[in-house]
Structures are given as structure tokens and as C-alpha cells.
Amino acid sequence: MKKLFLGLLSLSLLLGLTAFGSGSSTTSSIPNANSSPSKAESTKASDSAKDPKETYDLTGKTLYLFCTSGSSGIEQSLSDLHALYPDLNLADGQRFAADASDEEISSWIETHQ
């Protein structure tokens, strides 16, 4: 089985989620059609939502998610993702301190490969 390491924000963009999980800046666990997307996520009203499984083949891949945060954990986000996408093979995620070094994150990835 292949392993795929993604930052939580990267996965949320990949899946087309505007906000999920807990924390001061993300409070909605399910994408809200009435919310205003950020510039990076901006889409036209005529754009149809695509199922990410139609665009990205995640079959046979284990996803290792990580994030950096000063206070919020990753557990609620993982729970939300399991509920939204039960077919995704999600390994336990890792929250790093907001000031985590690249070396610390790289070391975690290396130990899980």
C-alpha cells in the first residue's frame, strides 16, 4: 500500500472543503454552500462540485495527515474526514506546534515511511 503524506490544509483543498475541524479559524465541519470562499478557493457559481474520488485516485493509499497549530488538535478533523469520506484510508494524524521546524516534520514523515 502506498503512503501519502499531506498537510491538513492541502487535503482540505484537495477534497474541496472550505473549512472543517476545530480551532479558532475553522469551525464548520461540513462545507457550507453559503460561506464565502477565500481567494485561493474561489470558484464560479456555475462550477459544479466534483467528487474528489473522480479527480484523484486515492485507492490503495494510506493518508498520513499533519498540521501545525498553536492550540487545536487534529483529532476532530480526522473524525470529520472519516465521516465525510469513509472510504479514505486515514492513518493517525500528527499535530505539530505552530513553530515546529521543517526537520521535526520531516523526521516524523521519515519514521512512518
trRosetta pair geometry for C-beta under 8 A, 3 or more apart (Angstrom, degrees):
i j d omega theta_ij theta_ji phi_ij phi_ji
1 60 5.6 -151 -132 -178 72 70
1 61 6.9 155 178 -110 84 21
1 62 5.5 67 138 -21 123 103
1 89 7.5 -82 -172 115 139 162
2 60 6.1 61 21 125 93 90
2 61 4.7 -35 81 -107 96 78
2 62 7.3 -176 92 21 44 71
3 61 7.0 135 -113 -162 13 75
3 62 5.2 -27 -110 65 68 96
3 64 6.2 17 -174 -9 103 116
3 91 8.0 0 -136 -13 100 142
3 112 7.0 177 -170 132 154 95
3 113 6.3 -159 64 -121 149 61
4 58 7.4 -91 22 -136 154 89
4 61 4.8 26 -9 176 117 126
4 62 7.0 170 25 79 73 44
4 63 5.3 -28 74 -105 100 64
4 64 7.0 175 84 23 45 75
5 63 8.0 142 -97 -161 24 53
5 64 4.8 -26 -105 71 71 107
5 66 7.2 4 -171 5 93 111
5 109 5.2 25 -121 -127 168 110
5 112 7.6 123 -86 83 116 126
6 10 4.7 -135 -170 85 94 118
6 11 4.6 102 126 -55 139 96
6 14 7.2 -56 -151 0 151 145
6 63 6.1 -26 21 -160 115 100
6 64 7.3 143 24 74 64 54
6 65 5.8 -26 75 -107 85 68
6 66 7.7 167 90 27 40 71
7 10 4.4 93 59 2 84 107
7 11 7.2 -159 88 -5 44 83
7 65 7.5 66 -172 -158 14 68
7 66 6.0 -54 -112 75 54 76
7 67 6.4 100 -167 -96 75 57
8 11 5.8 -54 -150 36 34 109
8 12 6.4 35 153 -21 66 104
8 21 7.3 23 174 -37 139 158
8 65 5.2 72 -82 -180 75 111
8 66 6.7 -125 -28 88 85 26
8 67 3.9 -17 10 -71 128 111
8 74 6.6 -149 -70 -132 142 105
8 77 5.8 19 -150 147 134 159
8 93 7.2 52 -75 -155 108 143
9 12 5.6 -52 -147 34 34 112
9 13 6.5 31 155 -15 65 104
9 67 7.2 111 -20 -118 80 97
10 13 5.9 -58 -152 38 31 107
10 14 6.2 34 150 -22 66 109
11 14 5.2 -53 -144 37 35 117
11 15 6.1 20 161 -7 69 109
11 63 7.0 87 -107 -174 136 138
11 65 6.0 -45 -9 -112 151 113
11 81 7.5 2 136 -111 136 143
12 15 6.1 -62 -143 47 27 100
12 17 4.3 -86 -158 70 81 106
12 18 7.6 163 164 -57 112 2
12 19 7.6 40 -169 -97 143 19
12 20 6.3 -170 -116 27 118 105
13 16 7.5 38 -174 -75 31 28
13 17 7.7 -85 -58 50 23 68
13 40 7.5 -50 -116 134 129 115
13 41 6.9 -131 -121 -93 87 99
14 52 6.2 77 142 -143 76 137
14 56 6.4 -1 -178 -13 108 163
15 52 4.7 -69 -121 -37 57 156
15 81 7.9 -177 -22 -128 172 98
15 84 7.7 86 169 120 145 136
15 85 7.1 -102 -130 -40 138 144
16 31 7.1 -11 123 -80 81 157
16 49 6.3 130 156 -150 158 96
16 50 7.3 157 -49 59 151 69
16 52 6.3 -161 1 -60 102 104
17 20 5.2 -24 168 -17 141 119
17 31 5.3 -134 -134 -67 62 104
17 84 7.7 47 -83 152 129 173
18 28 7.6 12 84 73 93 128
18 31 5.3 100 18 -132 91 88
18 32 6.9 -84 60 39 129 75
18 35 5.7 177 104 89 154 135
18 37 5.6 -114 -115 -108 125 80
18 38 7.7 156 -151 1 94 84
18 41 5.9 138 -111 142 85 163
19 25 7.9 -130 -132 131 118 69
19 26 4.3 -169 -162 -141 95 88
19 27 6.9 6 149 40 132 46
19 28 4.7 78 92 52 111 96
19 31 7.4 129 41 -107 61 55
19 32 7.5 -12 46 10 107 102
19 35 7.1 -97 14 152 119 172
20 26 6.3 -8 56 167 22 125
20 28 6.7 -60 -91 99 46 63
20 29 5.1 61 -146 -145 79 44
20 30 7.2 66 -104 -60 98 22
20 31 7.6 -44 -59 -57 100 63
20 77 5.9 107 115 -129 96 79
20 80 4.8 -179 177 122 118 153
20 81 7.3 112 126 -59 152 75
20 84 7.8 -67 -120 -19 154 148
21 26 5.3 38 67 107 88 128
21 29 6.9 118 -31 -109 21 74
21 72 7.1 95 146 160 112 137
21 74 7.5 -41 -138 -144 135 44
21 76 5.0 119 -150 97 64 97
21 77 3.2 -9 -93 -77 119 91
21 80 5.9 -127 -68 19 55 142
22 26 7.3 100 126 88 6 87
22 27 7.4 33 -136 -116 46 52
22 72 5.3 -174 100 -147 84 116
22 73 7.2 24 62 52 119 74
22 76 4.2 66 -11 52 105 156
22 77 7.3 -117 16 -42 66 77
23 26 5.0 35 61 45 108 84
23 27 7.5 -129 66 -69 56 59
23 69 6.5 -105 -113 -139 130 134
23 71 7.2 138 -130 80 81 91
23 72 3.5 -43 -90 -59 95 161
24 71 7.4 58 -19 60 107 128
24 72 7.3 -142 -2 -43 69 120
28 31 7.3 92 125 -109 124 18
28 32 5.2 -64 -166 -28 164 115
28 35 7.1 -131 11 -53 162 149
29 76 7.4 -100 -103 161 115 102
29 80 4.4 -142 -161 -118 101 129
29 83 7.9 26 155 62 122 137
30 80 7.7 -150 -62 -160 59 111
30 84 7.2 163 -112 -88 78 115
31 35 7.7 -124 -174 33 63 124
32 35 4.0 83 83 -19 110 109
37 41 3.9 -122 -175 99 115 102
37 42 5.2 168 95 -88 116 44
37 43 6.5 53 30 12 163 80
38 41 5.0 72 51 23 77 99
38 42 7.1 -100 98 -43 38 78
39 42 5.5 -21 -150 -22 33 120
43 47 4.5 -93 174 48 113 147
44 47 4.8 115 61 -21 79 97
50 54 5.6 -112 177 66 100 122
50 55 5.5 80 125 -38 133 118
51 54 4.6 88 71 -5 89 105
51 55 7.6 174 90 -1 50 86
52 55 5.6 -65 -150 45 44 104
52 56 5.4 -18 171 33 85 106
52 58 7.8 30 127 -14 104 125
52 85 7.9 -33 55 -100 121 140
53 56 7.1 -68 -111 66 25 67
53 57 7.7 61 -164 -107 59 40
53 58 6.8 -82 -113 26 74 101
53 85 8.0 160 -49 -140 110 113
53 87 7.4 29 -92 79 143 136
58 61 5.0 -98 -168 49 64 119
58 63 7.1 -11 -160 -51 124 114
58 88 6.3 -14 124 -119 147 81
58 89 7.8 -174 148 26 103 85
61 89 6.7 170 91 54 47 114
62 89 4.8 -75 -107 118 61 115
62 90 7.7 135 -166 -114 67 12
62 91 5.3 57 167 -37 110 108
63 88 6.1 -21 15 176 134 109
63 89 6.5 138 10 83 79 63
63 90 5.2 -33 68 -107 102 62
63 91 6.7 -165 82 14 45 80
64 91 4.8 -16 -93 56 73 125
64 93 7.2 145 -174 -109 53 56
64 94 7.7 12 174 5 93 102
64 109 7.4 142 104 -120 142 72
64 112 5.7 119 -118 129 161 152
65 74 6.7 172 110 -175 108 133
65 77 7.5 -134 133 113 149 119
65 78 6.7 179 57 -88 138 93
65 81 7.8 138 -34 13 162 166
65 90 6.7 -13 -5 -151 115 102
65 91 7.8 171 11 64 70 75
65 93 4.1 -32 78 -111 91 112
65 94 7.7 175 97 27 53 62
66 74 7.4 -66 -137 -95 34 158
66 93 6.1 175 -82 -169 42 84
66 94 4.6 -14 -111 67 95 90
66 95 7.3 169 -158 -86 65 27
66 96 6.5 33 179 -10 111 104
66 105 6.6 142 131 -143 156 102
66 108 6.9 114 -98 104 149 143
67 74 5.4 158 27 -93 115 109
67 77 7.3 74 -20 39 148 161
67 93 7.3 22 2 166 91 126
67 94 7.9 175 27 92 57 53
67 95 5.6 -20 67 -116 87 72
67 96 7.2 -167 93 29 39 76
68 95 7.4 127 -113 -167 22 65
68 96 4.9 -37 -102 76 74 95
68 97 6.9 -1 -153 101 85 27
68 98 5.2 104 158 -119 100 40
68 100 5.5 -140 -115 26 111 113
69 72 4.5 -89 179 55 152 78
69 73 7.4 -141 70 -69 147 16
69 74 7.8 176 6 -58 135 77
69 95 5.6 -41 34 -162 110 113
69 96 7.8 122 22 70 62 49
69 97 7.7 -87 70 -142 45 26
69 98 6.0 -41 151 -69 10 83
70 97 7.2 46 -109 -165 47 67
70 98 4.1 -9 -65 -27 78 134
72 76 7.9 -71 -175 35 103 119
72 95 7.5 -145 104 -135 60 145
73 76 6.8 105 81 3 92 87
73 95 5.4 -125 -146 -20 51 157
74 77 5.4 -62 -166 45 58 115
74 78 5.9 59 140 -25 84 104
74 93 4.2 -118 133 106 141 130
74 94 6.8 45 17 76 157 11
74 95 4.4 -171 -22 -56 104 98
75 78 5.8 -58 -150 36 31 110
75 79 6.3 31 154 -19 66 107
75 93 7.7 -165 -76 54 40 112
76 79 5.5 -53 -148 37 34 114
76 80 6.2 37 153 -21 66 104
77 80 5.6 -52 -146 36 32 112
77 81 6.3 31 154 -18 64 106
77 93 7.3 -31 81 36 107 170
78 81 5.7 -55 -147 37 31 110
78 82 6.4 36 153 -21 65 103
78 90 6.0 165 -151 148 94 144
78 92 7.7 4 -128 -140 164 43
78 93 5.1 -156 -67 0 125 125
79 82 5.7 -52 -149 33 31 113
79 83 6.5 28 153 -17 63 106
80 83 5.7 -58 -152 37 32 111
80 84 6.2 21 155 -12 68 110
81 84 5.8 -58 -139 44 32 105
81 85 5.8 -30 179 40 70 102
81 88 6.5 -57 155 64 103 148
81 90 6.2 112 106 -72 126 156
82 85 7.3 -81 -125 67 16 62
82 86 6.3 49 178 -105 61 59
82 88 7.4 -123 -102 63 48 102
82 90 6.3 -108 -75 34 85 140
83 86 7.3 5 -137 -65 16 85
85 88 4.3 46 122 -12 115 115
90 93 7.4 -25 175 -48 106 94
91 112 7.4 137 125 -166 160 134
94 108 5.7 -156 106 -179 172 150
96 100 3.6 -12 157 -41 124 161
96 104 6.3 132 -141 116 132 122
96 105 6.0 -61 -48 -82 164 91
96 108 7.6 -134 -71 -11 117 154
97 100 5.0 137 59 -52 71 84
100 104 4.8 -114 -172 75 95 136
100 105 5.9 97 133 -47 124 95
101 104 4.7 105 56 -1 79 99
101 105 7.3 -152 94 1 47 83
102 105 5.9 -60 -152 41 35 107
102 106 5.9 35 152 -20 69 111
103 106 5.6 -54 -140 40 30 112
103 107 6.1 36 157 -25 64 105
104 107 5.8 -52 -149 31 26 114
104 108 6.8 28 152 -18 60 103
105 108 5.8 -52 -154 32 34 112
105 109 6.6 34 150 -18 66 104
106 109 5.6 -54 -150 36 34 112
106 110 6.2 35 153 -21 67 106
107 110 5.7 -54 -147 36 31 113
107 111 6.5 29 156 -19 64 105
108 111 6.0 -58 -151 34 30 108
108 112 6.7 12 156 -6 63 112
109 112 6.2 -75 -155 44 30 101
109 113 6.6 39 153 -40 68 104
110 113 5.9 -47 -147 12 34 116
